[in-house]
Each structure stands twice: as C-alpha cells, then as structure tokens.
C-alpha cells in the first residue's frame, strides 16, 4: 500500500486532516481519542509494520484494507 492509498483509506473511513507540519500529517475522527500520525511520502510504499500500526491505531485493522505486502 502506498502512503497516498493509506490516506485515502483513512479519509473514506471518516478521518480528517487536522494538523500538518512538513511531511507529517495528523488525522482525527470523532469517537477515536488518539490522533493518527502519518509521515506522508506520496507514492512510496508504506513499510508493513508502519501500515499495520497506523491501521491498528485507527481501529481499521482487519476491515476493508487492500494491503498486499
């Protein structure tokens, strides 16, 4: 999964960009206490562990993900 695909997945699931500083973006969603931090690098592949950690924090692990790593 690429960073751009990960961001689209977050946005499709109700997350909105709330803060951005350089390449670091923070997403929030009502009902989820933590901000989700994404070190955005566009078309690059998200490392598997990083992707899993972001999806777990966003409570999306096991849902409509298309991670092929």
Secondary structure, DSSP 8 states (H G I E B T S, - for coil): -BHHHHHHHHHHTT-EEEEEETTEEEEEETTEEEEEEEE--TTSB--HHHHHHHHHHTT-TTSS-----
